[in-house]
């Protein structure tokens, strides 16, 4: 049996700190993405008998190799404490006690873990895991402090004790949606998720946009509606795929919009925040473009134009509308970074195509925060570019990623390889797109980026390879 202990302090009262940990989404927000992926949070959070299911990363893999791990919660030794113990996973033993104690200026968080990973006599393996835990809990502390700063900047109900808003989210089970829901919930707002399958939890409600099924009462409950749904565009642009990409966005948005428009004025949500993408501007931009730029050419540009046009029709009945034009989201949990990082680790990474095309990127935390920012501030309206302020080329991205992973970037991926994978249109509009997009409106409306540079983003998403 090995013992690991970690202590940190946060500038919140002990009751507030404990309440934050007891809210849905806390585990999602607290977990470094390179260390673990949350498959399903426990519900109610930290309640005795509730089970959390995660995919914990294998040390040294930068979060690119993960194994299932589940733990069950129980009461702790004091009022402000709780325990989670191994239910199933790669360890032979695990017992984690979380203790919260009031100190001058805030709360001291003590984490006490008793664990065993290897058979007796193989202590070197447990020592390696101890190093990994040290890196993980240092990252947890930084993430919580980062979120506290964000909560303070938005006057979160958790801190002010004012009543939170009612947030209804479609697409809340996706990579971005999970983070958006967790940010709202841990801030003290009330979150419900629209789900296609039979609801498993009290905070889920059913809809089926393919069949036109949506209960108007669910929208009448909401102060804000957030729509993140849509079939993945990371695919070959066949006719069937294009039809699904189109319908999964336009038809679902139309159903939400028409249902909101049909509500009595007093029952309508105040704001509708709908996803879009920088594909709106097309696959080629010689100069940096902000939200005033015209729509470009190509399939994705047409999808985004129609998507935003459909969402904007809520404005006719007095509902504020925001369309988040998202860039390439960088995270070890999915997307471009998860696909490319293994190639770099294997020494086979490099730029895509010529490398001269610009990459409009954003970190997972920043894109999630941009949705919260759009909901909470009434002066945010219309299209918003959710991209980082640092403009980079594909070559610069490859060099930065290689440097972070301590690997070379010698082997470029020729354009014809991406055409084989994505088709000619898909390669042109996705992998080889040249999108020089700037976040003019986010910066004008006071948004502060958590990860403004690639270096910041890689530190957060990939860690140091512990």
TARAVEN-V675582 format. One record per pair of residues at least 12 apart in sequence whose C-alpha atoms are under 7 Angstrom apart, sorted by the first residue. I is the first residue (numbers start at 1). J is the second residue. Records with the same first field share a line. If there is no record, write none. Layout:
# TARAVEN-V675582
I: J, J
This chain:
# TARAVEN-V675582
1: 114, 115, 116
2: 114, 115, 116, 126
3: 113, 114, 115
4: 112, 113, 114, 130
5: 111, 112, 113
6: 110, 111, 112
7: 108, 109, 110, 111
8: 108, 109, 110, 141
9: 106, 107, 108, 109
10: 106, 107, 108, 145
11: 105, 106, 107
12: 106, 107
13: 102, 106, 107
14: 100, 101, 102, 106, 107
18: 80, 100
20: 186
22: 45, 46
23: 45, 185, 186
24: 45, 182, 185, 186
25: 182, 185, 186
26: 182, 186
27: 41
28: 179, 182
29: 179, 182
30: 140, 143, 144
31: 140
32: 136, 139, 140
33: 332, 333, 461
34: 57, 62, 63, 332, 461, 462, 463
35: 56, 57, 63, 136
36: 54, 55, 56, 57
37: 54, 55, 56, 333
38: 53, 54, 55
39: 53, 54, 55
40: 52, 53, 54
41: 53
46: 73, 82
47: 73, 74
48: 73, 74, 75
49: 72, 73, 74
50: 72, 73
51: 70, 71, 72, 73
52: 70, 71, 72
53: 69, 70, 71
54: 68, 69, 70
55: 67, 68, 69
56: 68, 69
59: 132, 466
60: 465, 466
61: 465
62: 462, 463, 465
63: 332, 462
64: 332, 338
68: 89
69: 88, 89, 90
70: 86, 87, 88, 89
71: 84, 85, 86, 87, 88
72: 84, 85, 86, 87
73: 85
76: 97
80: 99, 100
81: 98, 99, 100
82: 97, 98, 99
83: 96, 97, 98
84: 96, 97
91: 116, 117
92: 116, 117
93: 115, 116, 117
94: 113, 114, 115, 116
95: 113, 114, 115
96: 111, 112, 113, 114
97: 111, 112, 113
98: 110, 111, 112
99: 111
132: 466
135: 466
151: 187
156: 187, 188
157: 187, 188, 189
158: 187, 188
164: 188, 189, 190
165: 189, 190, 223
166: 189, 190, 191, 221, 222, 223, 224
167: 190, 191, 192, 222, 223, 224, 225
168: 191, 192, 193, 222, 224, 225, 226
169: 192, 193, 194, 225, 226, 227
170: 193, 194, 226, 227, 228, 229
171: 227, 228, 229
172: 193
176: 364, 368
177: 228
179: 368
180: 368, 371, 372
191: 203
192: 204
193: 205
194: 206, 207
195: 207
196: 208
209: 251, 252, 255
212: 255
216: 259
219: 260, 269
220: 267, 268, 269
222: 269
223: 269, 270
224: 269, 270, 271, 272, 375
225: 269, 271, 272, 273
226: 272, 273, 274
227: 273, 274, 275
228: 274, 275
229: 249
230: 245, 248, 249
231: 244, 245, 248
233: 245
235: 422
236: 421, 422, 423, 426
237: 422, 423, 425, 426
246: 303
249: 307
250: 307
253: 310, 311
254: 310
257: 311, 314
261: 314, 317
269: 319
270: 319, 320
271: 319, 320, 321, 375
272: 319, 320, 321, 322
273: 321, 322, 323, 375
274: 311, 322, 323, 324
275: 323, 324, 325
276: 304, 308, 323, 324, 325, 326
277: 304, 324, 325, 326, 327
278: 325, 326, 327
279: 300, 301, 304
280: 295, 296, 300, 301, 304, 305
281: 294, 295, 296, 301
282: 295, 296, 297, 298, 301
283: 428, 429, 433, 434, 435
284: 433, 434, 435
285: 434, 435, 436
287: 436
288: 436, 437, 438
289: 436, 437, 438
290: 437, 438, 439, 440
291: 383, 384, 385
308: 323
320: 381
321: 381, 382
322: 374, 381, 382, 383, 384
323: 382, 383, 384
324: 383, 384, 385, 386
325: 383, 384, 385, 386
326: 385, 386, 387
327: 360, 361, 362, 386, 387
328: 360, 361, 362
329: 361, 362, 363, 364
330: 361, 362, 363, 364
331: 363, 364, 461
332: 461, 462
344: 402, 407, 409
345: 405, 407
347: 407, 408
348: 411
349: 409, 410, 411, 412
350: 398, 409, 410, 411, 412, 413
351: 394, 395, 398, 412, 413
352: 394, 412, 413, 414, 432
353: 412, 413, 414, 415, 432
355: 393, 394, 395
356: 393, 394, 395
357: 393, 394, 432, 433, 434
358: 392, 393, 394, 434, 435, 436
359: 392, 393, 394, 434, 435
360: 387, 391, 435, 436, 437
361: 387, 388
362: 386, 387, 388
363: 451, 457
366: 449, 450, 451
367: 386
370: 386
380: 445
384: 441, 442
385: 438, 439
386: 439
387: 438, 439
388: 439, 452
389: 438, 439, 452
390: 452, 453
418: 431
